[in-house]
Amino acid sequence: MRYEDRLYGETEITEQVILELINCPSMQRLKGVDQHGYLPDSPETNFSRFEHSLGVYLLLKIYKASLEEQIAGLIHDVSHTAFSHCIDYALGADSEKKHDHQDNIFEDFVRESEIPQILEKYNLDLKFILDDKNFPLKETELPDLCADRLDYSLRAAIIYNLIKDGKYFLDSLTAENGRWIFKDFTSAQKYAELFLKLNNDYYADLSAAAMLRSVGEYLRYALAREYITESDLYTTDQEVLKKITPYIPTDSKLKLLFKKMNNKADFRNNPEDYDAKVFCKSRMVDPLCYHNGEIKRISEIEPKWKEIIKREAEPKEYYLKFEG
């Protein structure tokens, strides 16, 4: 299978187990799940969970991770609902801060899918693949780098025209003993600053908070009124919208929620007068790099980065007020 990726270019995928996983229903569904939630006014600035998942697989393959780790990277997002992290805003404040619904259900979701049967066919151990402790390149806790974070950040940076392509950063990276390490301080610092900009201007800004909360409220209300069921959330964005839409003309509250999520109502951040207190998960990285013959974090070389990490690590907090 020949695959063209906006970040890694053209590649030939030949491993049969990978091909079967890519083409299985659980993976194909992700083509209809928006990476960042719901951006009706600028669909060209986003990408699907499917594109990102293949990207994580390709990144791990390029840096010669084991087949098992490549598989873990490929399937890591299969448990995402429609509209991605918007579901966390349908569930409540604690989930808002952590964005962890898909992680909480991941193992059960995979076990109930067709994935175990495919892995068994190729004598691959499902339990081993489901355990992130086995795959530090694929997944680690913030502020460390992992394939997941590297892929979605560089992919988004290209789409938002913050970088032309990912070549500079990919060429500056090495993967050693389960750790992503930049070859020098300069490239590590540039990447960390790029990630900070993405976080503050796109992932956790006021617009993101308004989108996540308004779509979350729309989904929560539709579930409560039984316009959709929980199982519908595990289809695609468009399938969920299509199922709810017929109720809009006769439900004034649903109509208002739909207006908000489609940017037809102005909003602002106002701690003195607000409709909802909203949290956005804030992501911050502190990459490792080679510096004077040693491996160090940016914060060990540049003291001010410690303060930035401390400040940005906490969830962003907004006081959301919709007008009209």
Summary of the structure (lengths in Angstrom):
residues: 324
radius of gyration: 20.2
end to end distance: 50.4
largest distance: 67.9
contacts: 1035
relative contact order: 0.13
helix: 55%
strand: 13%
